Amino acid sequence: MVFDKKIPIEPAYRKDNGLWNLSTNSLPFPKDFKIAERNIVYIPTGEFGGNHKHPRTEAFVGVGEDLFIVWQDNAGKKQEDMMTGGKQLYLFIVEPFTPHAVVNRGSGFAILAEFADGPNINVERAEVLDN
């Protein structure tokens, strides 16, 4: 999979002190994406979530200084992308059966807002990360 579903998003507002507020109700989800689950995932320093694949579509917004999404493309090659680029936030769409993980390489914790179009069932481990 070529990661063509990385969508820049903007907070509803930002303050001069760095605070920002993101309205998850106004995120630009694909038209056919129906949200069945909304989760907040806490990822400690040096830890990861995922390293699996499943039949549901997921959408992620990551917040952390060095938070990365890692996935395998259609050729089985490992790809990765930083989830936040400076002050820019992104919405990442992960298609069904795409092996993926989100890893925190930063010095502090990270938060992942996760939206899914179905339950987290039929999950299969995938060796996306080298661990």
N, CA, C and O atoms as a GROMACS GRO file, in nm:
protein
  524
    1MET      N    1   0.085  -0.119   0.000
    1MET     CA    2   0.000   0.000   0.000
    1MET      C    3   0.088   0.123   0.000
    1MET      O    4   0.180   0.135   0.081
    2VAL      N    5   0.061   0.213  -0.089
    2VAL     CA    6   0.124   0.345  -0.086
    2VAL      C    7   0.041   0.428   0.010
    2VAL      O    8  -0.082   0.432   0.000
    3PHE      N    9   0.108   0.493   0.104
    3PHE     CA   10   0.032   0.564   0.207
    3PHE      C   11  -0.016   0.697   0.152
    3PHE      O   12   0.040   0.803   0.181
    4ASP      N   13  -0.122   0.690   0.070
    4ASP     CA   14  -0.178   0.812   0.010
    4ASP      C   15  -0.290   0.870   0.094
    4ASP      O   16  -0.354   0.967   0.053
    5LYS      N   17  -0.315   0.811   0.209
    5LYS     CA   18  -0.423   0.860   0.294
    5LYS      C   19  -0.366   0.926   0.419
    5LYS      O   20  -0.398   0.889   0.532
    6LYS      N   21  -0.281   1.023   0.396
    6LYS     CA   22  -0.226   1.109   0.501
    6LYS      C   23  -0.283   1.248   0.473
    6LYS      O   24  -0.242   1.316   0.379
    7ILE      N   25  -0.377   1.287   0.556
    7ILE     CA   26  -0.453   1.408   0.529
    7ILE      C   27  -0.416   1.516   0.630
    7ILE      O   28  -0.438   1.497   0.750
    8PRO      N   29  -0.361   1.629   0.585
    8PRO     CA   30  -0.332   1.738   0.679
    8PRO      C   31  -0.463   1.790   0.741
    8PRO      O   32  -0.563   1.807   0.672
    9ILE      N   33  -0.459   1.814   0.871
    9ILE     CA   34  -0.576   1.867   0.942
    9ILE      C   35  -0.534   1.987   1.026
    9ILE      O   36  -0.416   2.001   1.062
   10GLU      N   37  -0.629   2.071   1.058
   10GLU     CA   38  -0.602   2.190   1.138
   10GLU      C   39  -0.690   2.190   1.262
   10GLU      O   40  -0.807   2.152   1.255
   11PRO      N   41  -0.636   2.233   1.374
   11PRO     CA   42  -0.719   2.248   1.493
   11PRO      C   43  -0.826   2.354   1.472
   11PRO      O   44  -0.814   2.440   1.385
   12ALA      N   45  -0.931   2.346   1.553
   12ALA     CA   46  -1.036   2.447   1.548
   12ALA      C   47  -0.977   2.583   1.584
   12ALA      O   48  -1.017   2.686   1.527
   13TYR      N   49  -0.882   2.584   1.679
   13TYR     CA   50  -0.810   2.706   1.712
   13TYR      C   51  -0.677   2.672   1.778
   13TYR      O   52  -0.657   2.563   1.832
   14ARG      N   53  -0.586   2.770   1.773
   14ARG     CA   54  -0.456   2.764   1.839
   14ARG      C   55  -0.439   2.891   1.920
   14ARG      O   56  -0.485   2.998   1.880
   15LYS      N   57  -0.371   2.880   2.034
   15LYS     CA   58  -0.338   2.998   2.114
   15LYS      C   59  -0.188   3.024   2.102
   15LYS      O   60  -0.110   2.935   2.067
   16ASP      N   61  -0.148   3.147   2.132
   16ASP     CA   62  -0.007   3.186   2.125
   16ASP      C   63   0.081   3.103   2.218
   16ASP      O   64   0.200   3.089   2.192
   17ASN      N   65   0.023   3.049   2.326
   17ASN     CA   66   0.103   2.972   2.422
   17ASN      C   67   0.126   2.827   2.378
   17ASN      O   68   0.186   2.749   2.452
   18GLY      N   69   0.078   2.790   2.257
   18GLY     CA   70   0.097   2.654   2.206
   18GLY      C   71  -0.024   2.564   2.220
   18GLY      O   72  -0.031   2.460   2.154
   19LEU      N   73  -0.119   2.601   2.304
   19LEU     CA   74  -0.240   2.521   2.320
   19LEU      C   75  -0.319   2.518   2.190
   19LEU      O   76  -0.328   2.618   2.120
   20TRP      N   77  -0.376   2.403   2.160
   20TRP     CA   78  -0.466   2.394   2.045
   20TRP      C   79  -0.582   2.301   2.079
   20TRP      O   80  -0.573   2.220   2.170
   21ASN      N   81  -0.691   2.315   2.004
   21ASN     CA   82  -0.811   2.236   2.022
   21ASN      C   83  -0.852   2.179   1.888
   21ASN      O   84  -0.876   2.254   1.792
   22LEU      N   85  -0.862   2.046   1.880
   22LEU     CA   86  -0.901   1.978   1.757
   22LEU      C   87  -1.041   1.921   1.774
   22LEU      O   88  -1.066   1.842   1.865
   23SER      N   89  -1.132   1.961   1.688
   23SER     CA   90  -1.267   1.907   1.691
   23SER      C   91  -1.269   1.777   1.610
   23SER      O   92  -1.256   1.781   1.487
   24THR      N   93  -1.286   1.664   1.677
   24THR     CA   94  -1.287   1.536   1.605
   24THR      C   95  -1.415   1.519   1.522
   24THR      O   96  -1.421   1.435   1.433
   25ASN      N   97  -1.517   1.598   1.552
   25ASN     CA   98  -1.640   1.592   1.472
   25ASN      C   99  -1.622   1.650   1.333
   25ASN      O  100  -1.703   1.622   1.244
   26SER      N  101  -1.519   1.730   1.312
   26SER     CA  102  -1.499   1.792   1.181
   26SER      C  103  -1.382   1.732   1.103
   26SER      O  104  -1.336   1.791   1.005
   27LEU      N  105  -1.331   1.616   1.146
   27LEU     CA  106  -1.222   1.552   1.074
   27LEU      C  107  -1.267   1.507   0.935
   27LEU      O  108  -1.381   1.463   0.918
   28PRO      N  109  -1.180   1.516   0.835
   28PRO     CA  110  -1.218   1.482   0.697
   28PRO      C  111  -1.208   1.332   0.667
   28PRO      O  112  -1.123   1.289   0.589
   29PHE      N  113  -1.295   1.254   0.730
   29PHE     CA  114  -1.297   1.110   0.705
   29PHE      C  115  -1.346   1.083   0.563
   29PHE      O  116  -1.422   1.163   0.507
   30PRO      N  117  -1.303   0.972   0.504
   30PRO     CA  118  -1.359   0.936   0.372
   30PRO      C  119  -1.511   0.922   0.380
   30PRO      O  120  -1.565   0.886   0.485
   31LYS      N  121  -1.580   0.952   0.271
   31LYS     CA  122  -1.727   0.952   0.271
   31LYS      C  123  -1.787   0.819   0.312
   31LYS      O  124  -1.892   0.816   0.376
   32ASP      N  125  -1.723   0.709   0.276
   32ASP     CA  126  -1.778   0.576   0.306
   32ASP      C  127  -1.735   0.523   0.442
   32ASP      O  128  -1.767   0.409   0.478
   33PHE      N  129  -1.663   0.603   0.520
   33PHE     CA  130  -1.613   0.561   0.651
   33PHE      C  131  -1.718   0.591   0.758
   33PHE      O  132  -1.747   0.707   0.786
   34LYS      N  133  -1.773   0.486   0.816
   34LYS     CA  134  -1.874   0.502   0.922
   34LYS      C  135  -1.808   0.466   1.055
   34LYS      O  136  -1.764   0.352   1.073
   35ILE      N  137  -1.801   0.559   1.147
   35ILE     CA  138  -1.732   0.537   1.275
   35ILE      C  139  -1.816   0.447   1.365
   35ILE      O  140  -1.929   0.480   1.400
   36ALA      N  141  -1.757   0.332   1.402
   36ALA     CA  142  -1.821   0.239   1.494
   36ALA      C  143  -1.752   0.242   1.631
   36ALA      O  144  -1.814   0.209   1.732
   37GLU      N  145  -1.626   0.282   1.634
   37GLU     CA  146  -1.550   0.292   1.760
   37GLU      C  147  -1.467   0.418   1.760
   37GLU      O  148  -1.416   0.462   1.657
   38ARG      N  149  -1.454   0.478   1.880
   38ARG     CA  150  -1.366   0.593   1.905
   38ARG      C  151  -1.285   0.558   2.029
   38ARG      O  152  -1.343   0.528   2.134
   39ASN      N  153  -1.152   0.563   2.019
   39ASN     CA  154  -1.066   0.526   2.131
   39ASN      C  155  -0.952   0.626   2.147
   39ASN      O  156  -0.907   0.687   2.049
   40ILE      N  157  -0.908   0.643   2.268
   40ILE     CA  158  -0.786   0.718   2.298
   40ILE      C  159  -0.684   0.616   2.348
   40ILE      O  160  -0.712   0.541   2.442
   41VAL      N  161  -0.568   0.613   2.285
   41VAL     CA  162  -0.463   0.517   2.319
   41VAL      C  163  -0.344   0.593   2.376
   41VAL      O  164  -0.292   0.686   2.313
   42TYR      N  165  -0.300   0.554   2.493
   42TYR     CA  166  -0.181   0.611   2.559
   42TYR      C  167  -0.062   0.522   2.523
   42TYR      O  168  -0.068   0.401   2.542
   43ILE      N  169   0.045   0.582   2.471
   43ILE     CA  170   0.164   0.505   2.433
   43ILE      C  171   0.283   0.560   2.510
   43ILE      O  172   0.330   0.670   2.481
   44PRO      N  173   0.334   0.484   2.608
   44PRO     CA  174   0.451   0.528   2.684
   44PRO      C  175   0.576   0.539   2.596
   44PRO      O  176   0.579   0.485   2.485
   45THR      N  177   0.675   0.608   2.645
   45THR     CA  178   0.803   0.622   2.576
   45THR      C  179   0.859   0.486   2.540
   45THR      O  180   0.864   0.395   2.623
   46GLY      N  181   0.902   0.472   2.416
   46GLY     CA  182   0.966   0.348   2.370
   46GLY      C  183   0.871   0.233   2.344
   46GLY      O  184   0.916   0.122   2.314
   47GLU      N  185   0.742   0.255   2.354
   47GLU     CA  186   0.645   0.147   2.335
   47GLU      C  187   0.568   0.166   2.204
   47GLU      O  188   0.582   0.268   2.136
   48PHE      N  189   0.486   0.066   2.172
   48PHE     CA  190   0.410   0.070   2.048
   48PHE      C  191   0.273   0.009   2.067
   48PHE      O  192   0.248  -0.064   2.163
   49GLY      N  193   0.186   0.040   1.974
   49GLY     CA  194   0.056  -0.025   1.965
   49GLY      C  195   0.044  -0.086   1.827
   49GLY      O  196   0.102  -0.036   1.731
   50GLY      N  197  -0.030  -0.194   1.818
   50GLY     CA  198  -0.049  -0.258   1.688
   50GLY      C  199   0.049  -0.371   1.666
   50GLY      O  200   0.059  -0.463   1.747
   51ASN      N  201   0.123  -0.363   1.555
   51ASN     CA  202   0.208  -0.471   1.506
   51ASN      C  203   0.117  -0.588   1.466
   51ASN      O  204   0.142  -0.704   1.496
   52HIS      N  205   0.009  -0.549   1.396
   52HIS     CA  206  -0.092  -0.646   1.357
   52HIS      C  207  -0.163  -0.600   1.230
   52HIS      O  208  -0.132  -0.495   1.174
   53LYS      N  209  -0.258  -0.682   1.185
   53LYS     CA  210  -0.348  -0.647   1.076
   53LYS      C  211  -0.485  -0.703   1.109
   53LYS      O  212  -0.497  -0.796   1.189
   54HIS      N  213  -0.588  -0.647   1.047
   54HIS     CA  214  -0.725  -0.689   1.075
   54HIS      C  215  -0.817  -0.639   0.964
   54HIS      O  216  -0.776  -0.558   0.880
   55PRO      N  217  -0.942  -0.688   0.962
   55PRO     CA  218  -1.032  -0.653   0.852
   55PRO      C  219  -1.098  -0.515   0.861
   55PRO      O  220  -1.171  -0.478   0.769
   56ARG      N  221  -1.076  -0.439   0.966
   56ARG     CA  222  -1.142  -0.309   0.977
   56ARG      C  223  -1.051  -0.197   0.926
   56ARG      O  224  -0.929  -0.211   0.922
   57THR      N  225  -1.113  -0.087   0.887
   57THR     CA  226  -1.041   0.036   0.851
   57THR      C  227  -1.026   0.118   0.977
   57THR      O  228  -1.118   0.126   1.059
   58GLU      N  229  -0.909   0.179   0.993
   58GLU     CA  230  -0.884   0.266   1.108
   58GLU      C  231  -0.836   0.402   1.060
   58GLU      O  232  -0.775   0.415   0.954
   59ALA      N  233  -0.865   0.503   1.140
   59ALA     CA  234  -0.815   0.638   1.115
   59ALA      C  235  -0.749   0.685   1.244
   59ALA      O  236  -0.805   0.668   1.353
   60PHE      N  237  -0.631   0.745   1.232
   60PHE     CA  238  -0.553   0.785   1.348
   60PHE      C  239  -0.514   0.932   1.342
   60PHE      O  240  -0.485   0.986   1.235
   61VAL      N  241  -0.516   0.996   1.459
   61VAL     CA  242  -0.452   1.126   1.478
   61VAL      C  243  -0.356   1.104   1.595
   61VAL      O  244  -0.399   1.070   1.705
   62GLY      N  245  -0.227   1.123   1.570
   62GLY     CA  246  -0.127   1.102   1.673
   62GLY      C  247  -0.073   1.232   1.727
   62GLY      O  248  -0.053   1.328   1.652
   63VAL      N  249  -0.048   1.234   1.858
   63VAL     CA  250   0.009   1.352   1.923
   63VAL      C  251   0.127   1.306   2.007
   63VAL      O  252   0.109   1.234   2.105
   64GLY      N  253   0.246   1.347   1.969
   64GLY     CA  254   0.368   1.312   2.039
   64GLY      C  255   0.487   1.363   1.960
   64GLY      O  256   0.480   1.379   1.839
   65GLU      N  257   0.597   1.389   2.029
   65GLU     CA  258   0.711   1.453   1.961
   65GLU      C  259   0.777   1.364   1.858
   65GLU      O  260   0.823   1.414   1.755
   66ASP      N  261   0.785   1.235   1.880
   66ASP     CA  262   0.845   1.141   1.786
   66ASP      C  263   0.756   1.017   1.774
   66ASP      O  264   0.798   0.906   1.807
   67LEU      N  265   0.635   1.039   1.727
   67LEU     CA  266   0.538   0.931   1.710
   67LEU      C  267   0.534   0.893   1.562
   67LEU      O  268   0.514   0.979   1.476
   68PHE      N  269   0.553   0.764   1.534
   68PHE     CA  270   0.562   0.717   1.396
   68PHE      C  271   0.458   0.610   1.368
   68PHE      O  272   0.426   0.528   1.455
   69ILE      N  273   0.404   0.612   1.247
   69ILE     CA  274   0.323   0.501   1.198
   69ILE      C  275   0.411   0.420   1.106
   69ILE      O  276   0.482   0.475   1.021
   70VAL      N  277   0.407   0.288   1.122
   70VAL     CA  278   0.489   0.195   1.044
   70VAL      C  279   0.392   0.096   0.980
   70VAL      O  280   0.300   0.049   1.046
   71TRP      N  281   0.413   0.064   0.854
   71TRP     CA  282   0.325  -0.030   0.785
   71TRP      C  283   0.403  -0.106   0.678
   71TRP      O  284   0.514  -0.067   0.642
   72GLN      N  285   0.343  -0.214   0.630
   72GLN     CA  286   0.399  -0.288   0.517
   72GLN      C  287   0.319  -0.253   0.393
   72GLN      O  288   0.196  -0.254   0.395
   73ASP      N  289   0.391  -0.222   0.285
   73ASP     CA  290   0.322  -0.191   0.160
   73ASP      C  291   0.283  -0.321   0.090
   73ASP      O  292   0.307  -0.430   0.142
   74ASN      N  293   0.223  -0.310  -0.028
   74ASN     CA  294   0.176  -0.428  -0.100
   74ASN      C  295   0.288  -0.524  -0.138
   74ASN      O  296   0.263  -0.643  -0.159
   75ALA      N  297   0.410  -0.473  -0.147
   75ALA     CA  298   0.525  -0.558  -0.179
   75ALA      C  299   0.586  -0.620  -0.054
   75ALA      O  300   0.684  -0.694  -0.063
   76GLY      N  301   0.530  -0.590   0.064
   76GLY     CA  302   0.583  -0.643   0.189
   76GLY      C  303   0.698  -0.563   0.246
   76GLY      O  304   0.761  -0.605   0.343
   77LYS      N  305   0.727  -0.447   0.186
   77LYS     CA  306   0.836  -0.362   0.232
   77LYS      C  307   0.788  -0.271   0.345
   77LYS      O  308   0.679  -0.214   0.338
   78LYS      N  309   0.870  -0.257   0.450
   78LYS     CA  310   0.836  -0.171   0.563
   78LYS      C  311   0.848  -0.024   0.523
   78LYS      O  312   0.948   0.018   0.464
   79GLN      N  313   0.744   0.052   0.558
   79GLN     CA  314   0.741   0.196   0.536
   79GLN      C  315   0.712   0.262   0.669
   79GLN      O  316   0.657   0.199   0.760
   80GLU      N  317   0.747   0.389   0.682
   80GLU     CA  318   0.711   0.462   0.803
   80GLU      C  319   0.699   0.610   0.774
   80GLU      O  320   0.754   0.662   0.678
   81ASP      N  321   0.623   0.676   0.862
   81ASP     CA  322   0.603   0.820   0.849
   81ASP      C  323   0.581   0.878   0.988
   81ASP      O  324   0.518   0.815   1.073
   82MET      N  325   0.634   0.998   1.010
   82MET     CA  326   0.613   1.067   1.136
   82MET      C  327   0.467   1.115   1.140
   82MET      O  328   0.416   1.169   1.042
   83MET      N  329   0.402   1.095   1.254
   83MET     CA  330   0.260   1.128   1.262
   83MET      C  331   0.232   1.276   1.281
   83MET      O  332   0.126   1.324   1.242
   84THR      N  333   0.324   1.350   1.340
   84THR     CA  334   0.310   1.496   1.349
   84THR      C  335   0.436   1.558   1.292
   84THR      O  336   0.548   1.515   1.323
   85GLY      N  337   0.420   1.658   1.210
   85GLY     CA  338   0.534   1.727   1.150
   85GLY      C  339   0.541   1.868   1.203
   85GLY      O  340   0.476   1.957   1.148
   86GLY      N  341   0.619   1.890   1.307
   86GLY     CA  342   0.623   2.022   1.369
   86GLY      C  343   0.487   2.054   1.427
   86GLY      O  344   0.438   1.982   1.515
   87LYS      N  345   0.426   2.160   1.380
   87LYS     CA  346   0.293   2.198   1.428
   87LYS      C  347   0.181   2.139   1.344
   87LYS      O  348   0.063   2.153   1.378
   88GLN      N  349   0.216   2.072   1.234
   88GLN     CA  350   0.114   2.015   1.145
   88GLN      C  351   0.061   1.883   1.200
   88GLN      O  352   0.138   1.795   1.237
   89LEU      N  353  -0.070   1.872   1.204
   89LEU     CA  354  -0.136   1.747   1.243
   89LEU      C  355  -0.187   1.676   1.118
   89LEU      O  356  -0.217   1.739   1.016
   90TYR      N  357  -0.197   1.543   1.127
   90TYR     CA  358  -0.244   1.464   1.014
   90TYR      C  359  -0.346   1.361   1.060
   90TYR      O  360  -0.343   1.314   1.174
   91LEU      N  361  -0.435   1.326   0.970
   91LEU     CA  362  -0.526   1.214   0.986
   91LEU      C  363  -0.474   1.105   0.893
   91LEU      O  364  -0.463   1.125   0.772
   92PHE      N  365  -0.442   0.988   0.951
   92PHE     CA  366  -0.393   0.875   0.873
   92PHE      C  367  -0.503   0.771   0.861
   92PHE      O  368  -0.565   0.734   0.960
   93ILE      N  369  -0.528   0.724   0.740
   93ILE     CA  370  -0.627   0.620   0.716
   93ILE      C  371  -0.552   0.489   0.687
   93ILE      O  372  -0.469   0.484   0.596
   94VAL      N  373  -0.582   0.385   0.765
   94VAL     CA  374  -0.519   0.254   0.747
   94VAL      C  375  -0.625   0.158   0.692
   94VAL      O  376  -0.724   0.128   0.759
   95GLU      N  377  -0.602   0.112   0.571
   95GLU     CA  378  -0.697   0.024   0.504
   95GLU      C  379  -0.700  -0.115   0.567
   95GLU      O  380  -0.603  -0.154   0.634
   96PRO      N  381  -0.807  -0.190   0.549
   96PRO     CA  382  -0.816  -0.325   0.605
   96PRO      C  383  -0.700  -0.414   0.560
   96PRO      O  384  -0.651  -0.403   0.447
   97PHE      N  385  -0.658  -0.501   0.649
   97PHE     CA  386  -0.554  -0.602   0.627
   97PHE      C  387  -0.415  -0.544   0.600
   97PHE      O  388  -0.326  -0.615   0.555
   98THR      N  389  -0.395  -0.414   0.629
   98THR     CA  390  -0.263  -0.353   0.616
   98THR      C  391  -0.187  -0.377   0.747
   98THR      O  392  -0.231  -0.328   0.851
   99PRO      N  393  -0.075  -0.450   0.744
   99PRO     CA  394   0.005  -0.466   0.866
   99PRO      C  395   0.057  -0.329   0.910
   99PRO      O  396   0.115  -0.256   0.830
  100HIS      N  397   0.036  -0.295   1.039
  100HIS     CA  398   0.072  -0.161   1.086
  100HIS      C  399   0.100  -0.161   1.235
  100HIS      O  400   0.061  -0.251   1.309
  101ALA      N  401   0.169  -0.055   1.277
  101ALA     CA  402   0.198  -0.029   1.418
  101ALA      C  403   0.218   0.120   1.434
  101ALA      O  404   0.249   0.191   1.338
  102VAL      N  405   0.200   0.168   1.557
  102VAL     CA  406   0.232   0.306   1.591
  102VAL      C  407   0.331   0.299   1.705
  102VAL      O  408   0.305   0.238   1.808
  103VAL      N  409   0.448   0.363   1.686
  103VAL     CA  410   0.557   0.352   1.783
  103VAL      C  411   0.598   0.490   1.833
  103VAL      O  412   0.610   0.585   1.756
  104ASN      N  413   0.620   0.499   1.964
  104ASN     CA  414   0.662   0.623   2.029
  104ASN      C  415   0.813   0.619   2.049
  104ASN      O  416   0.862   0.548   2.137
  105ARG      N  417   0.886   0.694   1.969
  105ARG     CA  418   1.032   0.702   1.981
  105ARG      C  419   1.074   0.829   2.054
  105ARG      O  420   1.192   0.863   2.058
  106GLY      N  421   0.979   0.898   2.113
  106GLY     CA  422   1.007   1.024   2.182
  106GLY      C  423   1.049   1.003   2.326
  106GLY      O  424   1.058   0.890   2.375
  107SER      N  425   1.074   1.115   2.394
  107SER     CA  426   1.118   1.110   2.534
  107SER      C  427   1.002   1.127   2.632
  107SER      O  428   1.022   1.124   2.753
  108GLY      N  429   0.882   1.145   2.580
  108GLY     CA  430   0.762   1.157   2.664
  108GLY      C  431   0.651   1.070   2.608
  108GLY      O  432   0.668   1.009   2.502
  109PHE      N  433   0.540   1.064   2.677
  109PHE     CA  434   0.431   0.981   2.629
  109PHE      C  435   0.367   1.041   2.504
  109PHE      O  436   0.387   1.159   2.472
  110ALA      N  437   0.290   0.960   2.435
  110ALA     CA  438   0.216   1.003   2.317
  110ALA      C  439   0.072   0.957   2.329
  110ALA      O  440   0.041   0.862   2.402
  111ILE      N  441  -0.015   1.025   2.258
  111ILE     CA  442  -0.157   0.992   2.255
  111ILE      C  443  -0.199   0.968   2.111
  111ILE      O  444  -0.159   1.041   2.019
  112LEU      N  445  -0.279   0.866   2.093
  112LEU     CA  446  -0.333   0.832   1.961
  112LEU      C  447  -0.485   0.834   1.970
  112LEU      O  448  -0.544   0.761   2.050
  113ALA      N  449  -0.548   0.917   1.888
  113ALA     CA  450  -0.693   0.912   1.874
  113ALA      C  451  -0.721   0.814   1.761
  113ALA      O  452  -0.673   0.831   1.648
  114GLU      N  453  -0.800   0.712   1.793
  114GLU     CA  454  -0.826   0.604   1.697
  114GLU      C  455  -0.975   0.598   1.667
  114GLU      O  456  -1.058   0.600   1.758
  115PHE      N  457  -1.007   0.592   1.540
  115PHE     CA  458  -1.145   0.579   1.493
  115PHE      C  459  -1.149   0.455   1.405
  115PHE      O  460  -1.059   0.435   1.324
  116ALA      N  461  -1.252   0.372   1.419
  116ALA     CA  462  -1.259   0.249   1.341
  116ALA      C  463  -1.401   0.227   1.289
  116ALA      O  464  -1.499   0.273   1.348
  117ASP      N  465  -1.409   0.157   1.177
  117ASP     CA  466  -1.538   0.132   1.116
  117ASP      C  467  -1.603   0.001   1.159
  117ASP      O  468  -1.707  -0.038   1.107
  118GLY      N  469  -1.541  -0.067   1.255
  118GLY     CA  470  -1.596  -0.193   1.305
  118GLY      C  471  -1.523  -0.238   1.428
  118GLY      O  472  -1.429  -0.172   1.473
  119PRO      N  473  -1.565  -0.350   1.486
  119PRO     CA  474  -1.500  -0.401   1.606
  119PRO      C  475  -1.361  -0.456   1.577
  119PRO      O  476  -1.328  -0.491   1.463
  120ASN      N  477  -1.280  -0.463   1.680
  120ASN     CA  478  -1.143  -0.511   1.667
  120ASN      C  479  -1.142  -0.664   1.679
  120ASN      O  480  -1.106  -0.720   1.783
  121ILE      N  481  -1.184  -0.731   1.570
  121ILE     CA  482  -1.193  -0.877   1.568
  121ILE      C  483  -1.105  -0.933   1.457
  121ILE      O  484  -1.063  -0.861   1.367
  122ASN      N  485  -1.078  -1.062   1.464
  122ASN     CA  486  -0.996  -1.132   1.364
  122ASN      C  487  -0.861  -1.064   1.345
  122ASN      O  488  -0.813  -1.049   1.232
  123VAL      N  489  -0.800  -1.024   1.456
  123VAL     CA  490  -0.670  -0.958   1.454
  123VAL      C  491  -0.560  -1.063   1.438
  123VAL      O  492  -0.561  -1.165   1.507
  124GLU      N  493  -0.467  -1.038   1.347
  124GLU     CA  494  -0.354  -1.127   1.325
  124GLU      C  495  -0.225  -1.052   1.352
  124GLU      O  496  -0.208  -0.939   1.306
  125ARG      N  497  -0.134  -1.114   1.427
  125ARG     CA  498  -0.004  -1.053   1.452
  125ARG      C  499   0.069  -1.036   1.319
  125ARG      O  500   0.062  -1.123   1.232
  126ALA      N  501   0.138  -0.925   1.304
  126ALA     CA  502   0.219  -0.897   1.185
  126ALA      C  503   0.352  -0.840   1.234
  126ALA      O  504   0.354  -0.752   1.320
  127GLU      N  505   0.460  -0.888   1.181
  127GLU     CA  506   0.593  -0.843   1.224
  127GLU      C  507   0.635  -0.718   1.147
  127GLU      O  508   0.726  -0.721   1.064
  128VAL      N  509   0.567  -0.607   1.176
  128VAL     CA  510   0.600  -0.480   1.112
  128VAL      C  511   0.724  -0.419   1.178
  128VAL      O  512   0.810  -0.363   1.111
  129LEU      N  513   0.732  -0.431   1.311
  129LEU     CA  514   0.844  -0.376   1.386
  129LEU      C  515   0.950  -0.483   1.408
  129LEU      O  516   0.918  -0.601   1.421
  130ASP      N  517   1.073  -0.442   1.413
  130ASP     CA  518   1.184  -0.533   1.441
  130ASP      C  519   1.203  -0.542   1.592
  130ASP      O  520   1.280  -0.465   1.650
  131ASN      N  521   1.133  -0.634   1.654
  131ASN     CA  522   1.149  -0.649   1.800
  131ASN      C  523   1.144  -0.796   1.837
  131ASN      O  524   1.156  -0.830   1.955
   0.00000   0.00000   0.00000
